[in-house]
Amino acid sequence: MVLSYLVVVIAISVVLVQCHDCKDYDLSASDQSFLMKHYLRTSRKDEGLSTGKSVASGVTYARWGRKGCPTGVDMVYTGQVGGNQYTYKGGGVTNLSLPNDPENGEPLSGTNDQIVGGQYELTSPNRPSGMKSTLTDNEVPCAVCYQRKRSTVLMIPGRKTCYKGWTFEYTGYIMSDHKDHSSKEYVCVDKDAEPVDDKNKNENGALFYGVKTNCGSLRCPPYKNAVTVHCVVCTK
């Protein structure tokens, strides 16, 4: 703060020295006071840059597999997972959190129909032991959450808990499409995953399988072979 005052005093002095022969541009006491207040007001906005302290503005993240957000976290919207059909070789590889109240576009005559719904594929060989056995062929919900007073969000694969200094948001399991299908991103699906609704039909859209480790190039230990991969979403 002392440095801020010093900068303002120097700036005012420079203006006065440069204009000592220019009566029309001399700064009165009230002008100097206004300049000081304006500088301090605007400089506070950049406090994080000048002091090294983080300025909390909030962060957003998708909570995969749930319709709502953790307690104390604002929900931006709830929706359904969308993605590319599991047999398609081109197009997008990321999953989308599609809101339940879309503003739909206009008809498109082409054949590039990429956006389909996500479905759980959690039969016993592909289901993490901590997840419900009844989710297979149900659509996958999602929620976009807003965590106030945080500036960073981090998904940590291979962990159930956050590191020291980070705030826990939710934990789950790493999931993706099957390795024999098209490439898809890894996402952290909530351990208490739920379906969009009671509809249960095998429509094979963007598929969510549990994944397991494969030791070799993956160092074991510390990892173990053929086990599910935990994940945790943390903020700071």
Summary of the structure (lengths in Angstrom):
residues: 236
radius of gyration: 26.6
end to end distance: 25.9
largest distance: 87.4
contacts: 638
relative contact order: 0.19
helix: 19%
strand: 28%
